[in-house]
Amino acid sequence: AGPELFAFLQTSASLLDAKIRRSRGEDIPDETAARLDNVLPLGLDAWGGFPAEREKIFRTAQAAGSNLISIAGDSHNHWNFDLTNSDGDFVGVEFAGTSVSSPGFGAALPAALATPIADFISFPKDLRFTNIFEYGFVMLTLNRTAVTGEHFGVKIAAGSTSDAELLYSRTLEPWSAPAGCEAR
């Protein structure tokens, strides 16, 4: 592990400690509270790295009366987010699947830090689910009234894989299909 990982772990541990202290009602420095309240994007190539473009897409979906579904892959981790605009209004949902063979965040962590860091990663307010340890896939089922996303984990060891295990499932209903999308 290089100095970058060490710095990441130090920062993560510090913010996790602040999050725990604040949840107990203890005072934390204003600067630290601002870091917890104004979450920086997890990656500049993700939604958070493009706030103006994100907002434009969200406003367009809202103006059309549509629910937005974002499907992402190869993020190296399982993610399920609520998508909210800058006013905090629910706009839709993002389902993100893991990579096929590249490790997620969890692979770089010493075993003793894995659970505390996973708890830390779950602090963004719109994050509904994450799994940073397992490979897998997301299966989406869409129809005119509902969308269901199921996150499956698959363990890979010594060239073999396990059966897929359901890690998380989320169904949104009522769901309205965009105009012009007729069942065939």
C-alpha positions in Angstrom: 0.0 0.0 0.0 1.4 3.3 -1.0 1.2 6.8 0.5 -2.1 7.6 -1.4 -3.9 4.7 0.2 -2.5 5.7 3.6 -3.7 9.3 3.2 -7.2 8.0 2.0 -7.4 5.8 5.1 -6.4 8.6 7.5 -8.9 11.0 6.0 -11.6 8.3 6.0 -10.9 7.4 9.6 -11.0 11.1 10.6 -14.4 11.6 8.9 -15.8 8.4 10.3 -14.8 9.5 13.8 -16.5 12.9 13.2 -19.6 11.2 11.9 -19.9 9.0 14.9 -19.2 11.9 17.3 -21.9 14.0 15.6 -24.4 11.1 15.7 -23.9 11.0 19.5 -24.7 14.7 19.8 -21.1 15.8 20.3 -19.7 19.0 18.9 -17.5 18.8 15.9 -15.5 21.6 14.2 -17.5 23.6 11.6 -15.0 22.7 8.9 -15.4 19.0 9.6 -19.2 19.3 9.7 -19.1 21.1 6.3 -17.1 18.2 4.9 -19.7 15.7 6.1 -22.7 17.9 4.9 -21.3 18.8 1.5 -20.1 15.4 0.3 -17.5 15.7 -2.4 -18.1 13.5 -5.4 -16.7 10.0 -5.2 -15.2 10.4 -8.6 -15.0 13.3 -11.0 -16.1 11.0 -13.8 -19.4 10.3 -12.0 -22.6 12.3 -11.6 -21.0 14.5 -8.9 -18.3 15.7 -11.2 -20.8 17.3 -13.6 -23.3 19.2 -11.4 -24.6 21.6 -14.2 -25.1 18.7 -16.6 -26.7 16.5 -13.9 -29.1 19.3 -13.0 -30.1 19.9 -16.7 -30.8 16.2 -17.2 -32.8 16.1 -14.0 -34.8 19.2 -14.8 -35.5 17.8 -18.3 -36.9 14.6 -16.8 -39.0 16.5 -14.4 -40.4 18.8 -17.0 -41.4 15.7 -19.1 -43.1 14.2 -16.0 -40.7 11.2 -16.2 -39.0 9.1 -13.6 -35.3 8.8 -14.4 -33.4 5.5 -14.3 -29.6 5.7 -14.5 -27.8 2.5 -15.3 -24.1 2.4 -14.7 -21.5 -0.4 -14.9 -17.9 -1.2 -14.3 -17.8 1.1 -11.2 -16.0 -1.7 -9.3 -18.6 -1.6 -6.6 -22.4 -2.1 -6.2 -24.3 1.2 -5.7 -27.9 2.1 -5.5 -28.7 5.9 -5.3 -31.7 8.0 -5.2 -31.2 10.8 -7.7 -32.2 14.2 -6.3 -32.0 17.6 -7.9 -30.3 20.6 -6.3 -33.6 21.4 -4.5 -33.6 17.9 -2.9 -36.5 16.6 -5.0 -36.5 13.0 -5.9 -35.9 12.6 -9.7 -35.2 8.9 -10.1 -32.8 6.1 -9.2 -29.4 4.9 -10.2 -28.5 1.2 -10.3 -24.7 0.6 -10.7 -23.0 -2.7 -11.1 -19.6 -4.0 -10.3 -16.8 -4.7 -12.7 -16.3 -8.2 -14.0 -12.8 -8.8 -12.9 -11.3 -5.6 -11.4 -11.4 -5.3 -7.6 -13.6 -2.8 -5.7 -12.6 -0.4 -2.9 -12.8 -3.3 -0.4 -9.8 -5.2 -2.0 -7.4 -2.4 -1.1 -8.4 -2.3 2.6 -6.8 -4.2 5.5 -9.4 -6.6 6.9 -9.6 -4.7 10.2 -10.7 -1.5 8.4 -13.1 -3.1 5.9 -16.3 -2.7 8.0 -15.6 0.8 9.4 -14.7 2.1 5.9 -17.8 0.5 4.4 -19.8 2.3 7.0 -18.1 5.5 6.1 -18.7 5.1 2.4 -22.4 4.9 3.2 -22.7 8.4 4.5 -23.9 10.2 1.3 -27.6 10.9 2.0 -28.9 9.5 -1.3 -27.0 6.2 -1.1 -29.4 3.4 -0.4 -27.0 0.4 -0.9 -23.4 -0.3 -1.5 -21.2 -3.4 -1.5 -17.5 -2.8 -2.0 -16.3 -6.3 -1.5 -18.1 -8.6 -4.1 -18.1 -8.9 -7.8 -21.5 -9.4 -9.4 -24.2 -7.9 -11.5 -27.5 -6.0 -11.4 -30.6 -7.4 -12.9 -33.3 -4.9 -13.9 -37.0 -5.8 -14.4 -39.0 -3.0 -16.0 -42.7 -2.9 -16.9 -45.3 -0.2 -17.2 -45.9 0.0 -13.4 -42.7 -0.8 -11.6 -38.9 -1.1 -11.9 -37.0 -3.6 -9.8 -33.3 -3.7 -9.5 -31.6 -6.6 -7.9 -27.9 -6.6 -7.0 -26.3 -10.0 -7.0 -22.9 -11.0 -5.6 -20.6 -13.6 -7.0 -17.5 -14.8 -5.1 -14.5 -15.5 -7.3 -11.7 -17.6 -5.8 -9.0 -19.8 -7.4 -10.6 -19.6 -10.9 -14.1 -20.7 -9.9 -17.2 -18.8 -9.1 -20.0 -19.3 -6.6 -23.7 -19.2 -7.4 -25.1 -15.7 -7.5 -26.4 -14.4 -4.2 -29.1 -11.7 -3.9 -27.5 -8.8 -1.9 -30.1 -6.1 -2.3 -33.4 -5.6 -4.1 -35.3 -2.4 -4.7 -38.7 -1.9 -6.4 -40.2 1.5 -7.2 -43.9 1.7 -7.9 -46.0 3.2 -9.0 -43.8 3.8 -12.0 -44.9 5.6 -15.2 -43.3 4.7 -18.5 -42.5 7.7 -20.6 -45.0 8.6 -23.3 -44.5 6.6 -26.5 -43.1 3.6 -24.7 -46.0 1.2 -25.3 -45.9 -2.5 -24.4 -45.3 -4.8 -27.4 
